Amino acid sequence: MTSPTDGPVSAEALRLTPSFREKVWGTTALAPWFPRSENRIGEVWFLSPAGPLPILVKFIFTSERLSVQVHPDDEYARRQEGSPGKTEMWYVLRAEPGASIAVGLREAVTRDRLRQLALSGEIERFLNWIPVAPGDTILTPARTIHAIGAGLALCEIQQQSDVNYRLYDYGRPRELHRELRLDRALDVASLAPHPGKTAPVTLAGGVRRLASCEYFVTDELELAGPLEYRPDPERFHILVVLEGAGQIGAARFRAGEAWMIPSGAAPFSLRPEPICHLLRTYVP
């Protein structure tokens, strides 16, 4: 599956390439960001032709619940997997009635009890499921037990890592991680409660800060007129177009695209037509 907007890119910005990933829990309904698919697409990764960036932006589309997972932190992942850890955040783009995301457990358990719950499947009723709606943000630090529910479209921003340990997969007919992987999941899983949704903070110019951690900062921008964009002299930015269309420098943009703004790039104009809704993320 290819992007419907292939074409020239701006001298000031690089359009990242969408990579469509089939998943058993995915969906064919990808609008308004992408055309309807013949296959069940679960994830769309935005990749840089220049190679991996420190943070990865994805769109996630679900028709079923995802497996119950936990990601290691940097120290554990580097020691056991030779990889960075994985802290991530989700911004809710679309949510069917009753859609929810699980973060943490709703009551305290011991690590031995957690193993029993994972093996028996009882862990599903111990998860802290939070109802979500478009515009909600959840920051999920490494070591958080979590599961994404059905009926959602999300923008996920994460460390550049694909290390995960699966605790439970609802009896789906696919291979779970072997016992060693379950042991590692139990090693890293936090038993502390998760605070739930993050509250946005309004900054100067109406920018809303959605999430901030040592790995990424993510802001929400709504443009109703031209903006002179001044790139950071030291940090690249990624702009994710959630709604609308317009001009970015000398190129056109539309919803469902992500653009990388190199550090030290010359200022350029962002011109929405007539309005647009963006996320901006970068490494602090």
N, C-alpha and C positions, 0 to 999 in steps of 0.2 A: 504494500500500500504506500503510495507516495503523497507528498504534500500537494494540495490543490493550488498552491500559490508559488510554485517554483518560478524564479525570475531573477532579475538583477537585484543585488543587495546594495546597501548604502556604504559609502566610503567610511562613514562614522560608526557603523554598526554591522554585526554579522548575524544573519538569520541562522539559528540553530536548526539542525535537521531532525524532524520527528521520526522516531523509530517505533513502529507499531508491534506490540507483543501480545500474542494470543494467550488467553488464560481460560481455564474451565469455568471460572466465576465471572468472566467478562460479559460484554454485551455487544450487540450490533448497532445500538443507538448511540452515536457519538456526536450528534448535532447539539448545539450549533457550531461546535469547534471544528469538527471534521465531517466529511460525508458519511452516510450510513455504510457500515461494513458488511461484507458477506460472512465474515468470521467473527467469533466472539473475542473482541479486543478488550483486554483488561488494563493494559498500561501503554502509555505513549511516552517514551523517553526523548528528551531534547538533547541532542549530541552535538559537540563542537567538532568540525572537521580538523581542527588543530590538535585534537586529543582531549582526554578527560580533564574537566575542570574540578576544582576542590569541592564544589557543590553540584548536585544533580537535580534538575527540575523534571517532574513527571506529571502527566494527567492520569488519573486512575478512574476506571469505570467499572461498577460492580452490579451484578444481577443476583449474586449469592454472597453469603458471608465468607470473608477470607479466613484462613487458618489463624489460630491463636499463636502469636509469635513473641519473641523477645530478641533484641539486638544487643550485642556486647558493646562495651565502651572501648576507647582507643587502646588502653593498656592491655586488656584481655584479648582483643581482636588481633593486635600486633603480635602478641605472644603465641596465640593458638592458631591464627589464620594468616599471618603475614599481611594484614589489611588494616586500614583504619576502622574504627567503630562506626556506629550509625545512630546519630540523633536526627530526628526528622520533624516536620510539621505538616499539617494538613489544613488547607483552606477549602471550605465547602462551596462548590460551584452549583450543585443541584442535589436535591434530596427529596425522595418520595415520602409521602406521609408515613411516619413511624420509623424513618431511617435513624440509625444510631451507630456510634463508634464506642468500642470498649477500651478503656485505659485503666490499668491497675485492677485490683481486686476490691470487692465491696466489703470484705471482712478479713481480719488478720488470720493467716494460716502459717504453720511452720513449713520449712523447706521439705521435710519428709511428707507432710500432708499434701503439699503442692505436687510432688511426684505422683502420689496416689490419684489426685484429681486429674492430672494430665493423662495418666494411663487408663483411667476408667471413663474419661469424657465428662465427669462431673464438673470439671473446671468451667464449663460453659455457663453454669448457673451461679458461679462465684465471680464472674467478670463484672466490672463496673461499667454497664452500658449507659451511655449518655446520648439522649436525643439531640440531633443536630439539624440545622437549617442553613440555607444559603447565606454566606457571609460569616459563618462561625469559623474560628481558628482553634486548633489544638496543637500545642507543642509537646512532642513526645521524646524526652531524653532517652539516651541509651539506657538499657536495663529495664525499661518499662514493659510490662506485659500488656499486649494490645491486640485488637482485632478490628478490622473495618467491616461494617455491616453491608447489607444488600441495598440496592436502590440509590446509590450515591455516584456523583461525579466530583472528584477532588483534584486540587492542585497540590502535589506533594513536593516539598523542598527538603533535601536531605544531604548529609555527608555523602561523598562519592565512595560508596561501599555497597556491596550486595550480600553481606554476611547476615544471615538470620538463622535462628534456631526455632523450629516449630514445636509447640507443645501439644497441639490438638488440631485435627482437621475434619471434625464432624463425620468421620467414617467414610470420607471420600475414597474411591478406589484408586489411590495413587500412593506412591511410596512416601512414608514419613521418614524423618531423620532417624538414623539408627541410634542405638542406645547411647553411644558416645555423644551424639548431638543433643540428646535429651539431658545427659549429664551436664553438658555445657550450658544448656538453657537454664537448668536449675542452679548452676554456678553463678550465672550473671543476673538472674531475675530479681528485681527489687520487690520486696514485700511491703514497702511503704505505700500509702495511698497517693493517688495522682490528683493534682488540684483541679483537673477538668479543663474547660475552655479558658482561653486567654482573653483578657479584656484589652481591646485596642487603646492606644494612647495617641491623642491628637497632637501633632507637631505643627511647626510653622508652615503656613501655606496650605493648610488643610490636609496635609499628608497624615495618614494613620499608620502608626507602627503596630504591626500585628504580632511579631515575634522577634525576640532578640536572645541570642546565646553566643557562646564562644565560636561557633562554627558558621553561623549565618545571621544576618539581620534581614527581615522582610517587612516592606512597607506597602501600603495600598494607596494608589493614586487614581483620582477621577478627574479627567480633563474635559472641560467644556469649551476650551479655546486653546490657541497656540501656546506652547511652552518652549522657552529657550533652555535646552538641556545642557548642563555643564558636567561632563564626565569627571570622575574623581581622578586626580593625578596619580594615585597610588593603588587603586583597587578597580578591578573590573566590576561591572554591574550586569545583571540579567534582567531584562524587562519581559514580563509574561503578559500577553494580551488576552484578557478574559472576555471583554465585550468591546464591540465597535471596530472601527477601521480608521485609516488615515495615512499620513505621510511621516516617515522617520528619516530625517535627512533627505537624501535623494531617492529613497525607495518607499514603496507602499507597505503598510502592515494591515493585518486583519486578526480577528479573534482566532485563537488556536495556534498562535505563533509565539516563539520565544526568541529574543534578540540579545546578543552579548555585546556590551559596550566596552571596548578595551580601556584600560587605565591610560590616562594621558591623551585620550582622543580629543579632537577639536570640538568646541561647542557646536550644537546643531539644533534644528527646530523639530519639535514634535507637534504635528498639526492633526487633531482629531476631526472626523467628519461624521456627524457634528460633535459627538462626545465619545469618550472611550474610558474603559476601566482596566487598569494595569496593576500588576504586582511588580515591585522592584526588590531584588534580593542580591546580597553581596556578602563577602567574607569580611567581618569587622577588623 
